[in-house]
Each structure stands twice: as C-alpha cells, then as structure tokens.
C-alpha cells in the first residue's frame, strides 16, 4: 500500500490519496533470511557429520564438541532450562544419526539444497567448519576432502579459493598428508587444458614459498613443485 498527502506551506492537508499494489519481491525478506539462517546452521552440522562419517565410524569427543558448539553458538546456556537442554541433546543425537547414513549422492544433494538458501560468506564459513571437523581425523582423509572440494565447487567456491581455506585450517606439518591434487586445486573432471592451467597457477604459488623462512613450508613447497613437474609431464604426454 502507498499513500500520498498534499499539504500547504503551513502544513495543513489539501488532499490525500492511497492505493494498494501487489508486488512479489524475489529477494529474501528478513523473516525468510532468519528462517534460512537457522536451517543452514542445522544443515551445516548434517553436512560436516556426513563428511566425517565417510572416513570413520564414530565421532571423537572433540568432534562432538565442535558440532555441538556450532549449534549452540550465540545461545546462553545459563538461561536454558534442564528440560530444554535434554530436548536439545536428543535432537542433536538424532541429527547425527541421520547424517551417519548419508552416501555421496545424498551429501551432494544436501549441498545443492544449501546453496540456494545461503550467501557466499556463509558457505565459505561452512567449508572452514567442515575442514576443522575433518582435521580431527588421523591421517587426513582424502575421501572426505575430495567430497568437500566438490561441495565447494558446487557453491561457487573455486578450487584456488578452496586451497586457500585448506591451508588456513590445516597446519603445515599435516599438509603432507593431503593428496597433492587437492592442494594444487585440481579435480578429476578437468580437461587436460584446464589441468595445465591449474598446474601453472599452483607452480607460481608454491615456487614463491621455496625461500620461506619456515623450513616446513620450504619442504612442502619443494614436494609440491616436484609433484607439479611430474603431473605436467603426465598431462602433456597423455
């Protein structure tokens, strides 16, 4: 509804009119955004749990703590009744149980659903959250990392951005556990031309770390450059 009121200089009303126009705003309203925000928070736990369960059979206490903390972020537990806490715990356990049974296709489908209801910033935060969960697995699981990389690409987070988030979360001494293909920002679906372009970008990045003051970074850079050289050779001769 809109209303127009004409007034004189002294503020007295001269005339007024009002009408109503239907308008369908395609953008999310505040209430929609709030509802999606809560749903995304739950789905992030589903996604992270399913990724962890790709590589192990049960959650560690630290993983439980991270998952629970994500859901309770911003909630003052001192103000929650004992009954409310019990209800939350039951719901939390049910959520984890459902996530444990998810296969790859279900994980991808969940990622697709989340993509339509979240912002780029939220999705990057969720990728980082998932990585923190995965990093609690010894050794770092390639299966879970590759699946998360697929989700990131689905979410318009390119492989280079994913590698940056990966290096932010994973300590340098554990980067050696990760498949170099993931670290180089490559995927199995890339064409030979795309592979070569990505290898060139990865080479430029890791070559710049050869003279790093941290010896662990130097060693990782040397390993990556050696791997990139071999990968280039395989790609050019295939």
N, C-alpha and C positions, 0 to 999 in steps of 0.2 A: 504494500500500500504506500502511496505517496500523497502528500498534502502540500498545496500552495496557498499562501496567505499574502495578500497585498495590503500594505499599510501606508498611511500617510507619513509625512516627515515627523509629526508629533507622536507617531506610534499607534494611532488608532486604526482599527481594521476597516478596510474599504471593501474587500471581497475575499472569499476563500473558495477553494475547490479541492476535492480529493477523489482519488480513483484507485483501483486495485489492478495490478498486472501480475499474472503468473510468470515466474521466472525460475527455470531449472538450472541451478548453478552446478556445473560439472565438477567443480573443485570441492575438496573435503571441507565440511564445516567444522567448527570447534568440537561439537559433540561427537561427530564421526571420527575426528582425529584422536580424541581421547579414548574412544572405544577401540580403535585400531591399535593405539599405543599399548593398551593393556593386553590385547590379543597377541600382538607381536612379541611382547615380553614372555608370554606363555609359549608361543611357538619357537622362540629362540632357545628355550630350555629343551623343547622337543627335538629341535634340530641338533643342538650340541650333544644331547644324550644319545641320539641315534648315531651320530658320527663316532662317539666314543665306543659304542657297542659294536661298531664294525670291526674293532680291533681288540676288544677284551670282553670278558663275560660278566663282569660286575664292576660297580663303581667303587673307587677308593674313598676313604673318608674326606680327603682333600677335594676330590671331585664333587662329592655330596655337598661340601661346604660352599664351593663356588656356585653350584646350581641353586642352592637354597638362598644364598646371598643375593644372587641376581634377581630372584623373585621378590625378595623382601626389601630390596633397595628402596629407601625413602619411607619405609614403614617403621614407626616407633613401637617396638615390641612391648615396651613397658605399658603401653595403652591397650594392648590386645589381651582379651580375656583368656583364661585357660582353655575354655571351650573353643574359642576362635583359633588358638594355637593348635589344638588337636585336629580341628577341621582342616586347617592348612596342611598339616603333616599328612593326613590321609589323602588329600587331593594331590599333594606333591608326590607321594609314593605311587599313586595311580598314574600320574603323568609320566613318571619314569618307566613304569611297567609297559605302558603303551608304546613308548619310544623304543624300548628294547627290541620290539618285534618288527621294527621298520626295516625294509630292504632298500636297496639302492633306488629303485623306481619310486618308492614312497618318499624317500628323502628328497629326490629331485622334485616331485610333485609338491611337497611341503615348501620347498624353496620357491617354486613358481607362485604359489599362493601368497607367500610372504612378500614377494617382490612387488605385487600390485597394491600392497597396503602400507608400505614403508618408504621412508626417504632414503636417499643415498647415504646420508650420515648415519642413520640407524643401521643400515645394512653393513657398513664398514665396522661399526661398533660390535655388531653381532659376529662378524667374521673374526674379529680380535678376541671376543669372548670364547668362541669355539676353539680357537687356537690355544688359549690358556688351558682349556679342558684337555685338549689333545696332548699338550706338552707334559701333562702329568703321567703319560704312558711311557714306559721304558721297554725297548727303544722307541723313538718316534715312529709312529706307524704310517707307512706310505699310503696304504689304502684310505685311511681317514683324511689325510692331507690332500690326496688327489680328488676325493669326493668334495671336500670343502672348496678346492680350487674350481671345480665345475660349478658349484653353487655361486661362487664369487663372480665368475664369468656371466652366469645367468642374471646376476644382479647388477650388471653393467660395471663391474669392477674388473678392469683388465688384468692380464697376467703380471704386468710390471708392478701395478699397484698392489696386487696380492703378494708379490715377493717382498715389497717394502714392509707390508704389515707383518709378514712372516719373520723378517729379520728384526723387526721391532720387538716381537714377542719371544722368539727363540734365542736363547743365549748362544754366543759364538761357538762355544765348545760343543754344542749339540747340533749345529748346522750340518756337521759332517754326517749325521745320521739321516739327513734328508736326501731323497733322490735328487741328484743334480738337475734332472729335467724340470722338477718343480721349482728349484731355486733359480734356474735360468728363465723361468716364466714360459715354459713350453707346454703344449698339450698334445695328446695323441691325435687330435683332429686337424692339426695344422698341415698345410700343404708344404712341400719342400721349399718353396719360395718364402713362405711365412716363417718356416723354421730357420732359414739362413738369416733373415732379417732380425729375428728374435735373438739368435746366437750372436749377431754383431752387436746388438744393444747390450746383451749380457756381458760380452767381452769388454766393451768400453767401461762398463760399471766395475767389473772385477779387476780389470787391469789398473784402474785408478787406486786400488787398495793394496797393490803389491808393495808399496813403500810405507804402508801404515805403521804407526808406532807400536801398535799391539801385535805381537808375534803370532797370536792365534788368528787374527784377522789376515795377516800375511799368508799363513799356511792355508787358510780356507781359500784365499784368492788364488794361490798357486794351484790348488786342487781343482778349482773351478775352471781356470784358464786351460789347464791340461785336458780336462773333460770337454770343454768347448772346442778345443782343437780337434779332438777325436770325433766329436759329433759333427763338426763341419766336414771332415773327411768322409764320414759315412754318408752324409746327406748329398755331397757333391758327386759321389760315385754311384749313388742309387738311381 
